[in-house]
Amino acid sequence: MPSTLAALLFLESLSKPVIWAKPSFMIPEGKLAIIWCQGTHGAAEYQLHFEGGLSAFKRPKSPGMSNRVKFPIPSMTSQTAGQYRCFYRSGELWSEPSDPLDLVVTGLYDTPTLSVQPRPEVISGEKVTFRCRLETATSTFFLLKEGRSSRPERRYGNIQAEFPMGPVSTAHRGTYRCFGSYNTHAWSFPSEPVKLLVNGDAGDTTFAPTEHTSSDHWDSYMLTTETQFQEDPVLWDHNAQNLLRIGLVLLVLVALVWLPVEDWLHRKKPQERASRASSQECRRFRAQSPG
């Protein structure tokens, strides 16, 4: 029975929610940010936690009709930048926390300069180094590649930092920008874009990003840089989960019913054999008795 209880408790666990930010995890100072949390269609309440503490909660207007809620931040500041997680409740059960969302505010410091050595156009197999420099002393620098959903690279330095790369291939082709920062969640303005051109093995574009060729495309990059699966997260359909749980519960119940029945049948067979043997003995005794 304890193992059965553990199995039933496991069946009642909730899937992990998914958290993401729009228009991006990087928000310019003073701009609107919206944090989305997605659970299941049966969720009755959502909670948003900021830096380990409860920040806000929300109940869906029509439970069962939607599996996500949004938490707006009207004006992004250094006080609202940081790490967020979300939870949701279905019935009496709470989900585990989502993966962390690191929300960054940009535009707090001067604009850094970005360059690439030995030159911005190289041959496949060469090595290059991006150099990000900010005269206003900072401690951390970040390098981002436009059109990629991965997190930025980080390096440390007082006035500048170097980002070695290579041997490069066409997968490294693209437009790069950098930021300076005093901490993980408060960044400078973005640098002007630097485009890296890689010649050779042109047929190998497996990991080549979507390229933006001018600073005019920075806004569109800000709209798409967040991990793309989070825009429409792929979660199990809640009905399918329920059907699976019901099926497993029925299997457990059938097993619980069948075990006593099987034991009863197992005990009944010797009794039936003994009863038949006794009946046969009685009939033989009567047949042998004098009439």
Contacts in CASP RR format, 6 or more apart in sequence:
PFRMAT RR
TARGET T0000
AUTHOR 0000-0000-0000
METHOD contacts of the structure
MODEL  1
MPSTLAALLFLESLSKPVIWAKPSFMIPEGKLAIIWCQGTHGAAEYQLHF
EGGLSAFKRPKSPGMSNRVKFPIPSMTSQTAGQYRCFYRSGELWSEPSDP
LDLVVTGLYDTPTLSVQPRPEVISGEKVTFRCRLETATSTFFLLKEGRSS
RPERRYGNIQAEFPMGPVSTAHRGTYRCFGSYNTHAWSFPSEPVKLLVNG
DAGDTTFAPTEHTSSDHWDSYMLTTETQFQEDPVLWDHNAQNLLRIGLVL
LVLVALVWLPVEDWLHRKKPQERASRASSQECRRFRAQSPG
4 252 0 8 1.000
4 256 0 8 1.000
7 248 0 8 1.000
7 252 0 8 1.000
8 249 0 8 1.000
8 252 0 8 1.000
11 245 0 8 1.000
11 248 0 8 1.000
11 249 0 8 1.000
12 93 0 8 1.000
12 245 0 8 1.000
13 93 0 8 1.000
14 40 0 8 1.000
14 88 0 8 1.000
14 90 0 8 1.000
14 93 0 8 1.000
14 94 0 8 1.000
14 95 0 8 1.000
14 96 0 8 1.000
15 39 0 8 1.000
15 40 0 8 1.000
15 95 0 8 1.000
15 235 0 8 1.000
15 236 0 8 1.000
15 241 0 8 1.000
16 95 0 8 1.000
16 96 0 8 1.000
16 97 0 8 1.000
16 98 0 8 1.000
16 99 0 8 1.000
17 37 0 8 1.000
17 38 0 8 1.000
17 39 0 8 1.000
17 46 0 8 1.000
17 86 0 8 1.000
17 87 0 8 1.000
17 88 0 8 1.000
17 95 0 8 1.000
17 97 0 8 1.000
17 98 0 8 1.000
18 37 0 8 1.000
18 38 0 8 1.000
18 39 0 8 1.000
18 98 0 8 1.000
18 99 0 8 1.000
18 230 0 8 1.000
18 233 0 8 1.000
18 235 0 8 1.000
19 35 0 8 1.000
19 36 0 8 1.000
19 37 0 8 1.000
19 38 0 8 1.000
19 84 0 8 1.000
19 85 0 8 1.000
19 86 0 8 1.000
19 98 0 8 1.000
19 99 0 8 1.000
19 101 0 8 1.000
19 230 0 8 1.000
20 35 0 8 1.000
20 36 0 8 1.000
20 101 0 8 1.000
20 226 0 8 1.000
20 227 0 8 1.000
20 230 0 8 1.000
20 231 0 8 1.000
20 233 0 8 1.000
21 27 0 8 1.000
21 33 0 8 1.000
21 34 0 8 1.000
21 35 0 8 1.000
21 36 0 8 1.000
21 101 0 8 1.000
21 103 0 8 1.000
21 226 0 8 1.000
22 33 0 8 1.000
22 34 0 8 1.000
22 36 0 8 1.000
22 226 0 8 1.000
23 33 0 8 1.000
23 222 0 8 1.000
23 223 0 8 1.000
23 226 0 8 1.000
24 222 0 8 1.000
24 223 0 8 1.000
24 224 0 8 1.000
24 225 0 8 1.000
24 226 0 8 1.000
25 101 0 8 1.000
25 102 0 8 1.000
25 103 0 8 1.000
25 104 0 8 1.000
25 225 0 8 1.000
25 226 0 8 1.000
26 104 0 8 1.000
26 106 0 8 1.000
26 187 0 8 1.000
26 222 0 8 1.000
26 225 0 8 1.000
27 33 0 8 1.000
27 73 0 8 1.000
27 76 0 8 1.000
27 81 0 8 1.000
27 103 0 8 1.000
27 104 0 8 1.000
27 105 0 8 1.000
27 106 0 8 1.000
28 76 0 8 1.000
28 105 0 8 1.000
28 106 0 8 1.000
28 107 0 8 1.000
29 76 0 8 1.000
29 77 0 8 1.000
29 78 0 8 1.000
29 105 0 8 1.000
29 106 0 8 1.000
29 107 0 8 1.000
29 108 0 8 1.000
30 75 0 8 1.000
30 76 0 8 1.000
30 77 0 8 1.000
31 75 0 8 1.000
31 76 0 8 1.000
32 72 0 8 1.000
32 73 0 8 1.000
32 74 0 8 1.000
32 75 0 8 1.000
32 76 0 8 1.000
33 72 0 8 1.000
33 73 0 8 1.000
33 76 0 8 1.000
33 80 0 8 1.000
33 103 0 8 1.000
34 70 0 8 1.000
34 71 0 8 1.000
34 72 0 8 1.000
34 73 0 8 1.000
35 48 0 8 1.000
35 70 0 8 1.000
35 71 0 8 1.000
35 72 0 8 1.000
35 73 0 8 1.000
35 84 0 8 1.000
35 86 0 8 1.000
35 101 0 8 1.000
35 103 0 8 1.000
36 68 0 8 1.000
36 69 0 8 1.000
36 70 0 8 1.000
36 71 0 8 1.000
36 230 0 8 1.000
37 46 0 8 1.000
37 48 0 8 1.000
37 68 0 8 1.000
37 69 0 8 1.000
37 70 0 8 1.000
37 71 0 8 1.000
37 86 0 8 1.000
37 88 0 8 1.000
37 98 0 8 1.000
38 67 0 8 1.000
38 68 0 8 1.000
38 233 0 8 1.000
38 235 0 8 1.000
39 46 0 8 1.000
39 67 0 8 1.000
39 68 0 8 1.000
39 88 0 8 1.000
39 95 0 8 1.000
39 235 0 8 1.000
40 67 0 8 1.000
40 88 0 8 1.000
40 90 0 8 1.000
40 235 0 8 1.000
40 238 0 8 1.000
40 241 0 8 1.000
41 64 0 8 1.000
41 65 0 8 1.000
41 66 0 8 1.000
41 67 0 8 1.000
41 238 0 8 1.000
42 63 0 8 1.000
42 64 0 8 1.000
42 67 0 8 1.000
42 90 0 8 1.000
42 238 0 8 1.000
43 60 0 8 1.000
43 63 0 8 1.000
43 64 0 8 1.000
43 67 0 8 1.000
43 88 0 8 1.000
43 89 0 8 1.000
43 90 0 8 1.000
44 59 0 8 1.000
44 60 0 8 1.000
44 63 0 8 1.000
44 89 0 8 1.000
44 90 0 8 1.000
44 91 0 8 1.000
45 57 0 8 1.000
45 58 0 8 1.000
45 59 0 8 1.000
45 88 0 8 1.000
45 89 0 8 1.000
46 57 0 8 1.000
46 58 0 8 1.000
46 59 0 8 1.000
46 60 0 8 1.000
46 69 0 8 1.000
46 86 0 8 1.000
46 87 0 8 1.000
46 88 0 8 1.000
46 89 0 8 1.000
47 54 0 8 1.000
47 56 0 8 1.000
47 57 0 8 1.000
47 86 0 8 1.000
47 87 0 8 1.000
47 88 0 8 1.000
47 89 0 8 1.000
48 54 0 8 1.000
48 55 0 8 1.000
48 56 0 8 1.000
48 57 0 8 1.000
48 58 0 8 1.000
48 71 0 8 1.000
48 84 0 8 1.000
48 85 0 8 1.000
48 86 0 8 1.000
49 55 0 8 1.000
49 84 0 8 1.000
49 85 0 8 1.000
49 86 0 8 1.000
49 87 0 8 1.000
49 97 0 8 1.000
50 80 0 8 1.000
50 82 0 8 1.000
50 83 0 8 1.000
50 84 0 8 1.000
51 82 0 8 1.000
51 83 0 8 1.000
52 83 0 8 1.000
52 85 0 8 1.000
55 71 0 8 1.000
55 84 0 8 1.000
56 71 0 8 1.000
58 69 0 8 1.000
58 71 0 8 1.000
60 66 0 8 1.000
60 69 0 8 1.000
67 235 0 8 1.000
67 238 0 8 1.000
73 80 0 8 1.000
73 103 0 8 1.000
76 103 0 8 1.000
76 105 0 8 1.000
77 105 0 8 1.000
78 105 0 8 1.000
78 108 0 8 1.000
78 185 0 8 1.000
78 186 0 8 1.000
80 103 0 8 1.000
80 105 0 8 1.000
81 103 0 8 1.000
81 104 0 8 1.000
81 105 0 8 1.000
81 185 0 8 1.000
81 186 0 8 1.000
82 102 0 8 1.000
82 103 0 8 1.000
82 104 0 8 1.000
82 184 0 8 1.000
82 185 0 8 1.000
83 100 0 8 1.000
83 101 0 8 1.000
83 102 0 8 1.000
83 103 0 8 1.000
83 185 0 8 1.000
84 100 0 8 1.000
84 101 0 8 1.000
84 102 0 8 1.000
84 103 0 8 1.000
85 97 0 8 1.000
85 98 0 8 1.000
85 99 0 8 1.000
85 100 0 8 1.000
85 101 0 8 1.000
86 97 0 8 1.000
86 98 0 8 1.000
87 94 0 8 1.000
87 95 0 8 1.000
87 96 0 8 1.000
87 97 0 8 1.000
87 98 0 8 1.000
88 94 0 8 1.000
88 95 0 8 1.000
89 95 0 8 1.000
102 184 0 8 1.000
102 185 0 8 1.000
103 185 0 8 1.000
104 184 0 8 1.000
104 185 0 8 1.000
104 186 0 8 1.000
104 187 0 8 1.000
105 185 0 8 1.000
105 186 0 8 1.000
105 187 0 8 1.000
106 179 0 8 1.000
106 187 0 8 1.000
106 188 0 8 1.000
106 189 0 8 1.000
106 190 0 8 1.000
107 187 0 8 1.000
107 188 0 8 1.000
107 189 0 8 1.000
108 186 0 8 1.000
108 187 0 8 1.000
108 188 0 8 1.000
109 134 0 8 1.000
109 136 0 8 1.000
109 138 0 8 1.000
109 180 0 8 1.000
109 181 0 8 1.000
109 182 0 8 1.000
109 187 0 8 1.000
109 188 0 8 1.000
109 189 0 8 1.000
110 134 0 8 1.000
110 135 0 8 1.000
110 136 0 8 1.000
110 188 0 8 1.000
110 189 0 8 1.000
111 134 0 8 1.000
111 188 0 8 1.000
111 189 0 8 1.000
111 190 0 8 1.000
111 191 0 8 1.000
111 192 0 8 1.000
112 132 0 8 1.000
112 133 0 8 1.000
112 134 0 8 1.000
112 141 0 8 1.000
112 178 0 8 1.000
112 179 0 8 1.000
112 180 0 8 1.000
112 188 0 8 1.000
112 189 0 8 1.000
112 191 0 8 1.000
113 132 0 8 1.000
113 133 0 8 1.000
113 134 0 8 1.000
113 191 0 8 1.000
113 192 0 8 1.000
114 130 0 8 1.000
114 131 0 8 1.000
114 132 0 8 1.000
114 133 0 8 1.000
114 143 0 8 1.000
114 176 0 8 1.000
114 177 0 8 1.000
114 178 0 8 1.000
114 191 0 8 1.000
114 192 0 8 1.000
114 193 0 8 1.000
114 194 0 8 1.000
115 130 0 8 1.000
115 131 0 8 1.000
115 133 0 8 1.000
115 194 0 8 1.000
116 128 0 8 1.000
116 129 0 8 1.000
116 130 0 8 1.000
116 131 0 8 1.000
116 176 0 8 1.000
116 194 0 8 1.000
116 196 0 8 1.000
117 128 0 8 1.000
117 129 0 8 1.000
117 131 0 8 1.000
118 126 0 8 1.000
118 128 0 8 1.000
120 194 0 8 1.000
120 195 0 8 1.000
120 196 0 8 1.000
120 197 0 8 1.000
121 196 0 8 1.000
121 197 0 8 1.000
121 198 0 8 1.000
121 199 0 8 1.000
122 128 0 8 1.000
122 168 0 8 1.000
122 196 0 8 1.000
122 197 0 8 1.000
122 198 0 8 1.000
122 199 0 8 1.000
123 198 0 8 1.000
123 199 0 8 1.000
123 200 0 8 1.000
124 167 0 8 1.000
124 168 0 8 1.000
124 169 0 8 1.000
124 170 0 8 1.000
124 198 0 8 1.000
124 199 0 8 1.000
124 200 0 8 1.000
124 201 0 8 1.000
125 166 0 8 1.000
125 167 0 8 1.000
125 168 0 8 1.000
125 169 0 8 1.000
126 166 0 8 1.000
126 167 0 8 1.000
126 168 0 8 1.000
127 164 0 8 1.000
127 165 0 8 1.000
127 166 0 8 1.000
127 167 0 8 1.000
127 168 0 8 1.000
128 164 0 8 1.000
128 165 0 8 1.000
128 166 0 8 1.000
128 168 0 8 1.000
128 172 0 8 1.000
128 196 0 8 1.000
129 162 0 8 1.000
129 163 0 8 1.000
129 164 0 8 1.000
129 165 0 8 1.000
130 143 0 8 1.000
130 162 0 8 1.000
130 163 0 8 1.000
130 165 0 8 1.000
130 176 0 8 1.000
130 178 0 8 1.000
130 194 0 8 1.000
131 160 0 8 1.000
131 161 0 8 1.000
131 162 0 8 1.000
131 163 0 8 1.000
132 141 0 8 1.000
132 143 0 8 1.000
132 155 0 8 1.000
132 160 0 8 1.000
132 161 0 8 1.000
132 162 0 8 1.000
132 163 0 8 1.000
132 178 0 8 1.000
132 179 0 8 1.000
132 180 0 8 1.000
132 191 0 8 1.000
133 159 0 8 1.000
133 160 0 8 1.000
134 141 0 8 1.000
134 159 0 8 1.000
134 160 0 8 1.000
134 180 0 8 1.000
134 188 0 8 1.000
135 159 0 8 1.000
136 188 0 8 1.000
137 158 0 8 1.000
137 159 0 8 1.000
138 157 0 8 1.000
138 158 0 8 1.000
138 159 0 8 1.000
138 180 0 8 1.000
138 181 0 8 1.000
138 182 0 8 1.000
138 188 0 8 1.000
139 156 0 8 1.000
139 157 0 8 1.000
139 158 0 8 1.000
139 181 0 8 1.000
139 182 0 8 1.000
140 154 0 8 1.000
140 155 0 8 1.000
140 156 0 8 1.000
140 157 0 8 1.000
140 161 0 8 1.000
140 180 0 8 1.000
140 181 0 8 1.000
140 182 0 8 1.000
140 183 0 8 1.000
140 184 0 8 1.000
141 154 0 8 1.000
141 155 0 8 1.000
141 156 0 8 1.000
141 157 0 8 1.000
141 160 0 8 1.000
141 161 0 8 1.000
141 163 0 8 1.000
141 178 0 8 1.000
141 179 0 8 1.000
141 180 0 8 1.000
141 181 0 8 1.000
142 152 0 8 1.000
142 153 0 8 1.000
142 154 0 8 1.000
142 178 0 8 1.000
142 179 0 8 1.000
142 180 0 8 1.000
142 181 0 8 1.000
142 187 0 8 1.000
143 152 0 8 1.000
143 153 0 8 1.000
143 155 0 8 1.000
143 163 0 8 1.000
143 176 0 8 1.000
143 177 0 8 1.000
143 178 0 8 1.000
144 152 0 8 1.000
144 153 0 8 1.000
144 176 0 8 1.000
144 177 0 8 1.000
144 178 0 8 1.000
144 179 0 8 1.000
144 225 0 8 1.000
145 174 0 8 1.000
145 175 0 8 1.000
145 176 0 8 1.000
145 209 0 8 1.000
146 174 0 8 1.000
146 175 0 8 1.000
146 176 0 8 1.000
146 177 0 8 1.000
146 193 0 8 1.000
146 209 0 8 1.000
146 210 0 8 1.000
146 211 0 8 1.000
146 212 0 8 1.000
146 217 0 8 1.000
146 218 0 8 1.000
146 221 0 8 1.000
146 225 0 8 1.000
147 209 0 8 1.000
147 210 0 8 1.000
147 211 0 8 1.000
147 212 0 8 1.000
147 221 0 8 1.000
147 224 0 8 1.000
147 225 0 8 1.000
148 209 0 8 1.000
148 225 0 8 1.000
149 225 0 8 1.000
149 226 0 8 1.000
149 227 0 8 1.000
149 228 0 8 1.000
152 179 0 8 1.000
153 163 0 8 1.000
155 161 0 8 1.000
155 162 0 8 1.000
155 163 0 8 1.000
163 178 0 8 1.000
165 172 0 8 1.000
166 172 0 8 1.000
168 196 0 8 1.000
168 198 0 8 1.000
169 198 0 8 1.000
169 201 0 8 1.000
169 204 0 8 1.000
170 198 0 8 1.000
170 200 0 8 1.000
170 201 0 8 1.000
170 202 0 8 1.000
170 203 0 8 1.000
170 204 0 8 1.000
170 205 0 8 1.000
170 208 0 8 1.000
171 204 0 8 1.000
171 205 0 8 1.000
171 206 0 8 1.000
171 207 0 8 1.000
171 208 0 8 1.000
172 196 0 8 1.000
172 198 0 8 1.000
173 196 0 8 1.000
173 197 0 8 1.000
173 198 0 8 1.000
173 208 0 8 1.000
173 209 0 8 1.000
173 211 0 8 1.000
174 195 0 8 1.000
174 196 0 8 1.000
174 209 0 8 1.000
174 211 0 8 1.000
175 193 0 8 1.000
175 194 0 8 1.000
175 195 0 8 1.000
175 196 0 8 1.000
175 211 0 8 1.000
175 212 0 8 1.000
175 213 0 8 1.000
175 217 0 8 1.000
176 193 0 8 1.000
176 194 0 8 1.000
176 195 0 8 1.000
176 196 0 8 1.000
177 190 0 8 1.000
177 191 0 8 1.000
177 192 0 8 1.000
177 193 0 8 1.000
177 194 0 8 1.000
177 218 0 8 1.000
178 190 0 8 1.000
178 191 0 8 1.000
179 187 0 8 1.000
179 188 0 8 1.000
179 189 0 8 1.000
179 190 0 8 1.000
179 191 0 8 1.000
180 187 0 8 1.000
180 188 0 8 1.000
181 187 0 8 1.000
181 188 0 8 1.000
190 218 0 8 1.000
192 215 0 8 1.000
193 212 0 8 1.000
193 214 0 8 1.000
193 215 0 8 1.000
193 218 0 8 1.000
195 211 0 8 1.000
195 213 0 8 1.000
212 218 0 8 1.000
212 220 0 8 1.000
212 221 0 8 1.000
END
